[in-house]
Amino acid sequence: MKTQVKDYYAILGITPDATLADIKKAYRRLARQHHPDKNPGDEHAAGRFRELTEAYELLTDPDRRAAYDATYQPAPGTTVTPPAADSYVLSRVLGVLEDIWRFIQARHPEIPAVVIIIASGTEGKQARWGYHAPSRWVADSQSRPEIMISGEGLKRDARSVLGTLLHEAAHALADARGIQDTSRQGRYHNKRFKTLAEELGITVEFDQRTGWSPTTVPDHTAAAYEAQLQALTDAMTLWRLDETLTTTTPRRNTNLIAATCPCGRKIRAAASTLAEAPIICGECDGEFSQE
């Protein structure tokens, strides 16, 4: 087995979770310190500088860094900070949704295995809690449908999210049986869908625009999924903001203002540029601030 020769993170004095800005900042500082021109008579300076440059070039290349990280092992004795407690909140929700789907399959064996994703449900003109897309994935050489659960919909209660999952399961069951359960590009749900939905234990009401679509989970079905609902309630600790609340871009302030770094160097930059992120001085490694 090929062993890792160099710890490029250690060479730059950074940790594996360092951002691109962290890498660049560390390299500028160390490159100035170890440049051969600043270390006359030091026969090892050129080697140190080459090693710093090698680390910088690899870690600032996304593809090369990803390949390096796949086999990265810290040097013996290095303390690695464990992930924060909230690092897996979204994957935890996804895992619970996948467990619930397997439970649905156990109750209704005709329902196929699927790939569940959590994505935006408000990026289009019409918000949606989820969708079923046949043959969207290939797993183990077999075609699988995609089930999307809206990230915005996670602000609802667990019972409502279960209703969405069972609603999409009814579509998956219809597809498995070759039943045409919708029309109007999947927006209008006919009585065939209503029959399948009731088979899975959910109640659908009639809507003039979408047909037999609005879904609720009756008490007897909630009781059958009691353990799954509790697991989902425990996992649903986050939700996604609506696209309509986050896509408005504020107008940029392009008026140039004077900014000074700790060593006295001055520049002029747009106020919006200074507000977005720090501007680092290449001489003293300090941050420019508005005068």
VOLOVO-813341 format. One record per residue: x negated, y, z negated of N, C-alpha, C in turn. Coordinates in steps of 0.05 Angstrom, whole numbers, padded with zeros to 5 digits, always signed. Each point is the difference from the previous one (the first is absolute). Layout:
% VOLOVO-813341
XYZXYZXYZ/...
END
This chain:
% VOLOVO-813341
-00017-00024+00000+00017+00024+00000-00018+00025+00000/+00007+00019+00017-00015+00025+00002+00006+00017-00025/-00021+00009-00013+00004+00016-00024-00003+00029+00007/+00013+00016-00016-00002+00029+00004-00027+00010-00009/-00014+00015+00018-00027+00009-00006+00000+00026-00015/+00017+00019+00007-00001+00026-00012+00027+00008-00011/-00001+00014-00022+00025+00011-00011+00000+00029+00008/+00014+00006+00022+00000+00027+00011+00014+00020-00018/+00019-00010-00015+00013+00018-00020-00019+00009-00021/-00016-00020-00010-00019+00007-00021-00022+00018+00011/-00008-00004+00025-00020+00017+00013+00008+00030-00001/+00026+00004+00006+00010+00028+00000+00010+00009-00027/+00000-00018-00020+00008+00007-00027+00030+00004-00002/+00016-00015+00015+00029+00003+00000+00013-00027-00005/+00026+00000-00004+00014-00025-00005+00015-00009+00026/+00009-00025+00001+00013-00010+00024+00026+00014+00007/+00012+00015-00019+00025+00014+00006-00006+00029+00009/-00025+00006+00006-00007+00028+00008+00014+00007+00026/+00008+00026+00001+00013+00010+00024-00022+00009+00020/+00009+00006+00025-00019+00009+00019-00014+00026-00009/+00015+00017-00013-00012+00025-00011-00021-00006-00021/+00006-00020-00017-00020-00008-00021-00026-00010+00013/+00003-00016+00021-00023-00011+00013-00018+00022+00012/+00014+00019+00014-00015+00022+00013-00014+00017-00021/+00014+00006-00022-00012+00016-00021-00024-00013-00012/+00002-00026-00006-00022-00015-00012-00024-00001+00019/+00006-00004+00026-00022-00001+00019-00015+00026+00003/+00015+00022+00002-00013+00026+00002-00018+00006-00023/+00010-00006-00024-00016+00005-00024-00026-00017+00000/+00003-00026+00005-00023-00018-00001-00019+00004+00023/+00011+00007+00024-00017+00004+00023-00018+00024-00004/+00010+00022-00012-00017+00023-00006-00021-00007-00020/+00007-00017-00020-00018-00007-00021-00023-00018+00010/+00006-00018+00018-00019-00020+00009-00011+00004+00028/+00007+00023+00013-00011+00004+00027-00030+00002-00001/-00014-00014+00019-00029+00000+00000-00013+00028+00000/+00014+00019+00013-00011+00028+00000-00001+00012-00027/+00017-00009-00019+00001+00011-00027-00016-00017-00019/-00012-00021+00010-00016-00018-00017-00028-00006+00013/-00015+00021+00006-00026-00004+00013-00018-00017-00018/-00014-00019+00012-00017-00017-00015+00013-00025-00012/+00027-00001+00001+00015-00024-00010+00004-00019+00023/-00015-00022+00000+00001-00019+00022+00026-00016+00001/+00016+00001-00021+00025-00015-00001+00024+00018+00007/-00004+00025+00003+00022+00019+00006+00015-00007+00026/-00016-00005+00021+00012-00006+00026+00018-00025-00002/-00010-00021-00015+00016-00024-00003+00026+00005-00014/-00002+00016-00022+00025+00006-00015+00019+00015+00017/-00010+00019+00016+00017+00016+00017+00014-00017+00021/-00015-00019+00012+00011-00018+00020+00022-00017-00012/-00004-00009-00025+00019-00017-00013+00026+00016-00006/-00004+00025-00008+00024+00017-00005+00016+00004+00026/-00015+00005+00021+00013+00005+00026+00015-00026+00010/-00013-00022-00005+00012-00026+00008+00027-00004-00015/-00001+00006-00026+00024-00003-00017+00022+00019+00009/-00008+00025+00006+00019+00020+00008+00013-00007+00027/-00016-00009+00019+00011-00007+00027+00019-00023-00002/-00005-00020-00017+00017-00023-00002+00026+00007-00014/-00002+00015-00023+00024+00005-00016+00018+00021+00012/-00010+00016+00019+00018+00020+00012+00012-00011+00026/-00007-00024+00008+00012-00013+00023+00022-00018-00010/+00026+00006+00005+00022-00016-00012-00002-00030+00006/-00007-00008+00024-00001-00028+00007-00023-00014-00014/-00023+00013+00001-00024-00012-00013+00004-00002-00030/+00012+00021-00012+00005-00001-00029+00020-00022-00008/+00021-00003+00017+00020-00021-00006-00014-00028+00001/-00017-00004+00020-00014-00026+00002-00019-00004-00024/-00013+00022-00008-00018-00002-00023+00015-00005-00026/+00022+00014-00004+00016-00004-00024+00011-00028-00003/+00005-00014+00023+00011-00026+00000-00018-00020-00014/-00026+00005-00001-00019-00018-00012-00016+00014-00023/+00008+00024-00007-00015+00016-00019+00000-00013-00028/-00023-00002-00012-00003-00009-00027-00018+00019-00015/+00009+00012-00022-00017+00019-00015-00025-00014-00010/-00021+00016-00003-00024-00011-00012+00005-00011-00028/-00015-00021-00008+00004-00011-00027-00002+00021-00021/+00019+00000-00019-00001+00019-00022+00017+00025+00006/+00010+00003+00025+00016+00023+00007+00027-00002-00012/+00010+00021-00013+00027+00000-00011+00019+00009+00021/+00020-00017+00006+00020+00007+00020+00026+00008-00014/+00010+00023+00006+00024+00010-00013+00024-00016+00011/+00016-00013-00017+00023-00015+00010+00021+00019+00011/+00018-00010+00018+00021+00017+00011+00018+00011-00022/+00010+00024+00004+00018+00012-00019+00025-00017-00002/+00014+00004-00022+00024-00016-00005+00021+00003+00021/+00001+00024+00013+00021+00005+00020-00010-00004+00028/-00022-00015+00004-00011-00003+00027+00017-00018+00017/+00016-00018-00013+00015-00020+00016+00030+00004-00002/+00009+00024-00006+00029+00004-00004+00016-00006+00025/-00009+00008+00024+00015-00006+00024-00002-00029+00008/-00023-00012-00002-00003-00028+00006+00016-00017-00019/+00004+00009-00025+00016-00015-00019+00029+00000+00009/+00010+00023+00009+00028+00000+00010+00003-00018+00024/-00020+00001+00018+00001-00017+00024+00000-00029-00008/-00016-00008-00019-00001-00027-00009+00026-00010-00011/+00014+00017-00015+00026-00007-00012+00020-00003+00023/+00000+00018+00020+00018-00002+00022-00004-00027+00015/-00025-00008+00004-00006-00025+00013+00010-00024-00017/-00003+00002-00026+00011-00021-00018+00030-00002+00003/+00013+00023+00001+00029+00000+00002+00009-00013+00027/-00015+00007+00021+00007-00012+00026-00003-00031-00001/-00020-00010-00013-00003-00029-00002+00023-00012-00016/+00010+00015-00020+00023-00009-00016+00025+00000+00017/+00003+00020+00017+00023+00001+00019-00002-00024+00019/-00024-00007+00010-00003-00023+00017+00007-00026-00014/-00007-00002-00025+00006-00024-00015+00030-00004-00002/+00015+00022-00002+00029-00001-00002+00014-00003+00027/-00014+00009+00021+00010+00000+00028-00022-00009+00018/-00004-00026+00003-00024-00011+00014-00002+00008+00030/+00022+00009+00012-00002+00007+00029-00015+00027+00004/-00002+00015-00021-00014+00026+00002-00030-00004+00004/-00011+00012+00020-00029-00005+00006-00019+00015-00018/-00025-00008+00001-00021+00015-00014-00004+00026+00016/-00007+00021-00014-00003+00026+00013-00025+00014-00010/-00006+00022+00011-00021+00018-00010+00014+00025-00010/-00003+00006-00026+00013+00023-00012-00020+00023-00001/+00008+00024+00008-00016+00024-00002+00016+00021-00015/-00015+00019-00012+00013+00024-00012-00010+00024+00016/+00019+00014+00012-00007+00023+00017+00020+00022-00003/-00003+00021+00016+00018+00023-00001+00027-00007+00012/+00021+00008-00013+00027-00004+00011+00012+00027+00008/-00015+00021-00001+00011+00027+00006-00015+00014+00021/-00016-00015+00016-00016+00014+00021+00017+00006+00024/+00023-00012+00004+00018+00005+00022+00023+00019-00007/+00018+00003+00019+00023+00017-00004+00019-00012-00021/+00002-00027+00000+00018-00013-00019-00016-00015-00021/+00003+00006-00025-00014-00014-00021+00011-00029-00002/-00017-00018-00008+00009-00028-00003-00016-00012-00024/+00014-00020-00013-00012-00013-00023-00018-00023+00009/+00004-00010+00024-00016-00023+00009+00008-00008+00028/-00015-00019+00012+00008-00011+00026-00011-00028+00003/+00012-00015+00019-00010-00026+00008-00008+00001+00029/-00025-00008+00006-00010+00000+00027-00010-00028+00007/+00014-00014+00018-00008-00027+00007-00027-00001+00014/-00014-00022-00005-00025-00007+00015-00020+00023+00001/-00003+00014-00022-00019+00022-00002-00028-00008-00008/-00003-00023-00014-00026-00009-00009-00005-00029+00009/-00026-00007+00000-00009-00028+00005-00016-00008-00024/+00008-00022-00013-00014-00011-00024-00002-00030+00004/-00025-00010-00002-00005-00028+00004+00011-00010+00027/-00004+00017+00020+00009-00006+00028+00030-00001+00003/+00015+00010-00020+00029+00000+00001+00011+00028-00001/+00020+00006+00015+00013+00026+00000+00016+00005-00025/-00002+00024-00012+00015+00006-00024+00013+00027+00003/+00025+00003-00010+00012+00026+00000-00013+00019-00020/+00004+00026+00004-00009+00020-00019+00024+00011-00016/-00003+00002-00026+00020+00013-00016-00013+00024-00013/+00012+00024+00006-00010+00024-00011+00018+00009-00023/-00012+00006-00023+00014+00012-00023-00010+00029-00002/+00018+00019+00000-00007+00028-00001-00013+00008-00026/-00023+00013+00002-00014+00010-00023+00016+00021-00015/+00016+00016+00016+00017+00020-00012+00022-00014-00016/+00009-00023+00009+00021-00015-00014-00007-00011-00026/-00026+00000-00007-00009-00011-00025+00007+00018-00024/+00011+00024+00006+00009+00017-00022+00028-00009-00009/+00012-00019+00014+00026-00011-00009-00005-00020-00022/+00022-00012-00010-00003-00021-00020-00006-00027+00014/-00009-00019-00016-00009-00026+00011+00024-00015+00014/+00023+00003-00010+00023-00014+00012+00006+00011+00028/-00004+00025+00004+00004+00012+00027-00021-00010+00019/-00025-00002-00009-00022-00010+00017+00005-00030+00007/+00009-00015-00020+00008-00028+00006+00021-00001+00021/+00020+00019-00001+00020+00001+00020-00011+00004+00028/-00020+00018+00002-00013+00004+00026-00014-00025+00010/-00014-00014-00018-00014-00024+00007+00020-00022+00010/+00022-00003-00014+00020-00019+00008+00014+00008+00026/+00004+00026+00004+00011+00010+00025-00018-00008+00023/-00026+00005-00003-00018-00008+00022-00002-00030+00003/+00003-00014-00022+00001-00030+00001+00023-00009+00017/+00023+00014-00001+00023-00007+00016-00007+00003+00030/-00014+00021+00006-00009+00004+00028-00019-00023+00008/-00018-00008-00018-00019-00021+00007+00015-00027+00004/+00021-00004-00016+00016-00024+00003+00015+00000+00026/+00011+00023+00008+00014+00002+00026-00019-00006+00023/-00024+00011-00002-00020-00005+00021-00007-00030+00001/-00003-00013-00023-00007-00028-00001+00023-00017+00013/+00024+00009-00003+00023-00015+00011+00008+00009+00028/-00014+00020+00010+00006+00009+00027+00026+00016+00001/+00007+00014-00021+00025+00015-00002-00005+00029+00006/+00016+00012+00018-00002+00029+00005+00016+00014-00021/-00013+00012-00020+00014+00011-00023+00001+00030+00001/-00013+00013+00019+00000+00029+00002+00002+00009+00029/+00006+00026+00003-00001+00012+00027-00008+00029-00004/+00000+00016+00022-00008+00028-00001-00028+00003-00011/-00019-00016+00011-00028+00000-00008-00003-00007-00029/+00017-00019-00009-00003-00010-00028+00014+00017-00021/+00014+00021+00009+00012+00018-00020+00027-00010-00009/+00015-00012+00018+00028-00008-00007+00000-00030-00007/+00010-00005-00025+00001-00028-00010+00028-00011+00003/+00002-00022+00015+00027-00011+00006+00009-00019-00022/+00023-00013+00005+00012-00018-00020-00017-00025-00004/-00016-00007+00021-00018-00023-00004-00020+00006-00021/-00010+00025+00000-00019+00007-00021+00014-00001-00027/+00024+00010-00002+00015+00000-00025+00002-00029-00011/+00006-00019+00017+00002-00028-00009-00027-00010-00011/-00022+00006+00014-00026-00009-00009-00008+00014-00026/+00006+00026-00002-00006+00014-00025+00014-00012-00024/+00026-00006+00004+00015-00013-00022-00011-00027-00007/-00010-00014+00020-00012-00027-00005-00024+00003-00018/-00015+00022+00002-00024+00005-00017+00008+00013-00026/+00025+00006-00004+00009+00009-00026+00001+00030-00004/-00002+00015+00022+00002+00029-00002+00027+00010+00012/+00008+00023-00009+00025+00012+00010-00006+00023+00019/+00013+00000+00024-00005+00022+00019+00027+00013+00005/-00001+00026+00002+00024+00016+00005-00001+00011+00028/+00024+00008+00011+00001+00010+00027-00006+00029+00001/-00016+00008+00020-00007+00028+00005+00005+00005+00030/+00013+00022+00006+00007+00006+00028-00025+00001+00018/-00022+00009-00010-00024+00004+00016-00017-00025+00002/-00002-00015-00023-00019-00023-00001+00014-00027-00002/+00027+00000-00002+00014-00025-00002-00001-00012-00028/-00002-00027-00002-00001-00013-00026-00029+00000-00010/-00008+00023-00010-00028+00004-00007-00005+00008-00029/+00014+00020-00012-00006+00009-00027+00002-00024-00019/-00022-00005-00015-00004-00024-00015-00001+00004-00030/+00013-00018-00015-00002+00000-00029-00004-00029-00009/-00012-00003-00024-00005-00027-00011+00021-00004-00023/+00019-00018+00004+00020-00005-00021-00013-00013-00025/+00015+00000-00022-00010-00010-00025-00009-00030+00002/+00015-00017+00013-00007-00028+00001-00026-00005+00015/-00006+00017+00020-00025-00003+00014-00023+00011-00017/+00005+00022-00013-00021+00012-00018-00007-00020-00022/+00020-00015-00010-00006-00020-00020-00017-00023+00010/+00004-00007+00026-00016-00021+00012-00029+00008+00004/-00004+00027+00002-00027+00010+00005-00010+00015-00025/+00009-00007-00023-00006+00015-00025-00030+00002-00004/-00015-00022+00002-00029+00000-00005-00014+00017+00021/+00009-00002+00025-00013+00015+00022+00006+00030-00003/+00023+00007-00009+00007+00028-00005-00017+00012-00022/-00005-00016-00021-00017+00010-00022-00028+00004+00009/-00011-00018+00016-00027+00003+00011-00002+00024+00018/+00021+00005+00016+00000+00023+00018+00002+00026-00016/+00016+00000-00021+00003+00024-00017-00027+00007-00013/-00015-00020-00009-00026+00004-00013-00020+00011+00020/+00002-00009+00026-00020+00007+00020+00005+00027+00013/+00025+00009+00000+00007+00025+00014-00007+00024-00016/-00025+00007+00000-00009+00023-00015-00009+00024+00018/+00006-00002+00026-00007+00021+00018+00020+00000+00023/+00001+00022+00015+00016+00002+00024-00012+00022+00017/+00007-00001+00026-00011+00018+00020+00017+00024+00004/-00012+00023+00004+00015+00025+00006+00011-00001+00028/+00023+00012+00004+00012+00001+00026-00018+00015+00019/+00000-00009+00026-00016+00014+00020+00008+00029+00003/+00026+00005-00003+00010+00028+00003-00011+00018-00021/-00009-00011-00023-00010+00016-00022-00030+00004+00002/-00014-00015+00018-00029+00001+00000-00012+00008+00027/+00017+00003+00021-00012+00005+00026-00001+00030+00007/+00010+00018-00016-00002+00028+00005-00028+00010-00006/-00013+00010+00021-00028+00009-00003-00001+00029-00006/-00012+00008-00023-00002+00028-00006-00017+00015+00020/+00007+00025+00004-00016+00016+00019-00027+00006-00012/-00021-00004+00017-00027+00003-00009-00007+00030-00002/-00015+00007-00021-00010+00027-00003-00028+00001+00014/-00001+00013+00023-00026+00001+00015-00015+00026-00005/+00008+00016-00019-00016+00024-00007-00026-00008-00013/-00022+00010+00011-00027-00007-00011-00005+00016-00025/-00011-00015-00021-00007+00013-00025-00028-00008-00007/-00013+00017-00016-00028-00005-00008-00001-00021-00022/-00020-00018+00002-00004-00020-00021-00030-00003-00005/-00007-00005-00025-00027-00001-00009-00006-00026-00015/-00024-00012+00005-00007-00024-00015-00019+00008-00023/-00006-00018-00019-00016+00007-00023-00028+00011+00006/-00011-00008+00023-00027+00010+00007+00001+00027+00013/+00024+00011+00005+00002+00027+00011+00006+00001+00029/+00000-00022+00014+00006+00000+00029+00029+00007+00003/+00007+00014+00022+00027+00009+00005+00010-00009+00027/+00026-00006+00002+00012-00006+00025+00028+00014+00001/+00012+00000+00023+00028+00009+00003+00016-00024+00011/+00022-00006-00013+00016-00023+00009+00030+00007-00004/+00017-00015+00014+00029+00004-00004+00008-00008-00028/+00018+00014-00011+00010-00006-00027+00011-00028-00002/+00014-00008+00022+00012-00027+00000-00022-00022+00000/-00022+00006+00014-00023-00019+00000-00012-00003-00027/-00004+00022-00015-00010-00002-00027+00019-00015-00018/+00026+00003+00004+00019-00012-00017+00003-00030+00004/-00006-00010+00025+00003-00028+00007-00020-00018-00015/-00025+00008+00000-00021-00017-00012-00025+00017-00005/-00018-00007-00018-00024+00015-00005-00018+00001+00024/-00013+00023+00004-00021+00003+00020-00026-00001-00014/-00018-00019+00007-00024-00005-00014-00024+00015+00013/-00016+00013-00016-00024+00014+00010-00021-00021+00007/-00012+00002+00023-00021-00019+00008-00026+00006-00014/-00003+00023-00013-00025+00007-00013-00001-00009-00030/+00021+00007-00014+00000-00005-00029+00021-00022-00008/+00015-00009+00019+00020-00021-00005+00023+00010-00018/+00002+00026-00003+00022+00012-00015+00025+00005+00017/+00022+00008-00012+00024+00005+00015+00004+00030+00004/+00008+00007+00024+00007+00028+00006+00026+00007-00013/+00002+00023-00013+00024+00009-00012+00006+00028+00009/+00026+00007+00000+00008+00027+00010-00012+00022-00018/-00009+00021+00012-00012+00022-00015+00023+00015-00014/
END
